[in-house]
Amino acid sequence: MKDPDLNDELSRFEDELRAWGARPLRTPASAARQRVTARLSLARQPIPWLRLAASAALVIVLVIVTWVGAPGPARESAAVARGSFPPPVDPNVVVWVLDSRTTVYFVLGPNGSAKGGVS
């Protein structure tokens, strides 16, 4: 059930809001507009070359941050350049070198592996 006191408070609030909205303006709209626009011209406009300098500085900072924060050359490519490949294996073995510490060997067999069936 709705609370009758709540409805009374709501209707009282709405009545007071309508009365507040119906009050006359203190300052006419045209006078208020003129005051605001007069204050806007007092604000100093930024110098165009200052914007250009700020944009150039931002670009330089972004380039430096990207250059410094970029990861170095991958260790794997350095290992490949030195020729440190895994030792030669059987022709039925596929070798994937993921990184300098991880090498994956896939053993392929015609009848599956001896332990767990088809590989």
PELINBEL-V633486 format. One record per backbone hydrogen bond with DSSP energy under -0.5 kcal/mol. CO is the residue of the C=O (numbers start at 0). NH is the residue of the N-H. If there is no record, write none. Layout:
CO_NH + CO_NH
This chain:
1_3 + 2_6 + 3_7 + 4_8 + 5_9 + 6_10 + 7_11 + 8_12 + 9_13 + 10_14 + 11_15 + 12_16 + 13_17 + 14_18 + 15_19 + 16_20 + 17_21 + 19_22 + 27_31 + 28_32 + 29_33 + 30_34 + 31_35 + 32_36 + 33_37 + 34_38 + 35_39 + 36_40 + 37_41 + 38_41 + 38_42 + 39_42 + 46_49 + 46_50 + 47_51 + 48_52 + 49_53 + 50_54 + 51_55 + 52_56 + 53_57 + 54_58 + 55_59 + 56_60 + 57_61 + 58_62 + 59_63 + 60_64 + 61_65 + 62_66 + 63_67 + 64_68 + 65_69 + 73_77 + 74_78 + 75_79 + 76_80 + 77_81 + 78_82 + 78_83 + 79_82 + 82_84 + 89_92 + 91_107 + 93_105 + 95_97 + 95_103 + 98_101 + 100_102 + 101_97 + 101_98 + 103_95 + 104_106 + 105_93 + 105_107 + 108_111 + 112_116 + 116_112
